[in-house]
């Protein structure tokens, strides 16, 4: 009997050591579900843009400027069918020259000019200096640079509390091709991914300045030489 107990004890202990010594299986990739397309690929249905700068081409919303043809200030192609609070937004983009961004939880400023917006922005630029960072257009400015997890409280400037990566993040962004942008906004937490990697995160406890819902827009930025921003496969998933 004693030998049997010793054998069982040894077996259980050996099994526990073996189990804890094994590398856990990775969590599988989440299958996309619950998203709805908000751009039909062929018209501006649900969107409002300055026709002098925006067009539909090749299944994408295209905003383009030249050195001689510029808006008076940064303008946006605005989605008019909602002002979501908690959501996931996915889209494919391709930027040629200059810089752009995806605005969300934002408000339009008609007193400034039509198609001008203020709010959170997932920054994008052709040189990949700013791509992936969280910026607040016409607001608090830089909130979380690429690679940063940042926190901001009432009346205090945003500060870094952690990291999502380093210089390798820049190399994951295609300068001459299509990239996937994925924005998660839930409560006071914002997460921005490009091509499946977390580029920046923000926990925003600045109750006086944060925005908990608002419009979505694609930026056309003033440049000296011109730019072209192409956006397609735009889809959203509303969260509780």
Order of alpha helices (4+ residues) and beta strands (2+ residues): alpha-beta-beta-beta-beta-beta-beta-beta-beta-beta-beta-beta-beta-alpha-beta-beta-beta-beta-beta
